[in-house]
Amino acid sequence: MTKKDIIEEVHQRTGLPRILVRDVLRTSLDIIKECLKRGEEVKIVRFGKWQPVLRKTKRVKHPTSGEMIQIPPYVKVVFKPSQEVKKI
């Protein structure tokens, strides 16, 4: 399902104008992204939570040269579904 499909489905179920639904969805997604950039957890009850997790520096072997290289620390976003969503 794409963002366009979600907009159409919400429009069909609620009768709200597509443009309004699109703007609300875009704004909601922008807010989620901004919170994650700030390092905050985003939790939607009965759906799940997005959580930024800091990955530590690690040393790995370069696949072609075979030399050991160091990967700097980075932030990865992890999604944990709620119990309700896990049952699907």
N, C-alpha and C positions, 0 to 999 in steps of 0.2 A: 504494500500500500504506500502510495506517495503522499506528499503534503497536499497536492491537488485533490487526491482521492479523499483525504480527511476533510478538507474544506467542503467538498461536495456532500459527503455523508452528514456532516454537521448541518449544512444548509437544508438537506432533505428532512432531517429529524426535527429541527427547531423552527424552520421557516425563516430564519434570519437571512439577510442579504449576504451573498457570497463575499462581497467586498469587506463587510464588517467582520465576518468569520475569518477571512484571510488576515486582516489587520490584527485581530485578537491573537490568532495563532502565531503570527510573526513576532508580535510583541512578547508573548509568553516564552517563545523559544529564545529570543534575545535576552530576556531577563535570566533565564536558566544559564545561558552561556556566560553572562556577566558575573553571576554568582560563582560559577565554577572557576572563572579566571581569578577571582578574588580569593579562592581557596575555600569557599563555603560549600557545605553539603546542601543538596537540594532534595527534599523529601516530599513525595506526593502520597498521602495516605491511601492505602489499599491499591497502590500501583507499584511503588518502589522508590529507590533513592539513587541519585548520582553522587559520587564522592570522588574528589580529587585525591590521588594517592601519590606520594613522593617515592620514586624508585631510586635506590641508592646507586652510587658509582660502582661499576663492575668492570672486571678485566675479562676480555674474550679473545679468542683466536681469530685473526682475520682469515676468511675462507680461501682467498687466493694466495696471499703471501705467506701465511702461516705465522706471522709475527703477532705478538700479544699487543692488543690495543686497549685503551681505557675508554669506556662509554661514560660520559658525564651524567650526573643526576638529572632526572626529568620528571615531570608530573604527568600521570596517566589518569584518565577519568574512568572510573569503574561504576557499572550499574548493577545494583542488587535488587532483584524483583521481590515484591511482597509475597507473602504466603498465598494470597489469592491468585496472583499471576502465576506462581509456580505450579498451581494445580491445573492450569490450562493445558 
